[in-house]
């Protein structure tokens, strides 16, 4: 068997901590580095359902995308949601590790996975921090399609969620160049690579940034917008992460959680 310390080294070689945003909190959250690891469960979120799944399956490590302790807390008492989760994991001797923005920026990260799924030609980061590394991806589709057909394709690729696929733009608009950012991406709306694309695919687009982007497009050009579930956009990356871990950790079982941790349960269409 392999120790958690050694698994941690592999994880941080795949997704180096120095690549994380300054506000981020990736890394080992709980667990004894000396403990042995034979089974890893991958999930987007550490929530009650994924923690229970990891413990019931006798996992030694729950590796998530979103840090449980991203923002400061003053208590991990079990009367708090985060405290209760940590207590369950510690008692069950299941470590918790988060790979967040440091896993976003690498070539095979969350946005890189989208570039692969869409077959983008010569994808490059929207914001490059080093050669081939950075936030988001931009590239060309293998062949021109319409905005509506692209949205339908995304709906087929993604796991079902209540929010579905939201689109700002004309159904018949021709689309060749695509910018994509897994997870929340409205901070990149003003980037030249996004503005030069036919469509920008991301999550958590707020009213004002989305509205201003579309109004600007009427005056000086800009992309159509496709907004998908934050959880779904990042869940797609877990298969890639699992394959990388399996290659680096032969003998360790690596499982991707199928649980939907998108917070929305249903929508009423008007």
PyMOL commands that set and color helices and strands:
alter all, ss='L'
color gray80, all
select helices_A, chain A and resi 4-14+17-19+48-56+81-91+101-104+110-118+147-157+186-188+192-195+207-220+230-235+238-248
alter helices_A, ss='H'
color red, helices_A
select strands_A, chain A and resi 2-3+27-30+36-37+39-43+61-64+95-98+121-124+127-130+133-135+137-146+165-168+174-184+199-203+224-228+253-256
alter strands_A, ss='S'
color yellow, strands_A
deselect
rebuild
show_as cartoon
